[in-house]
Amino acid sequence: MPFLTMPQASKHLGGVPSAESLYRLAREGHLPVKRIGRKIVISQYRLDEWANTPGDARSVSFAGTAHEGDK
């Protein structure tokens, strides 16, 4: 399962959302990312799953993320 950096993930999605927006969504807990060393990455499978989720992707928070307790 390949892992993508946020710039690679943005390119995989056709440039929308931007890498900066993906970083923000990850920081807010709306994107299921992992940290490998100093890099933040997401599996291509999880990215595609997230991108194909109907509705506003910002309405979903993932366990272990910054805003999990804000539900």
ABEGO torsion letter per residue (X at the ends): XBBBBAAAAAAAAGGOBBAAAAAAAAAAGABBBBBBEABBBBBAAAAAAAAABBEBAAABBBBGBAAAAAX
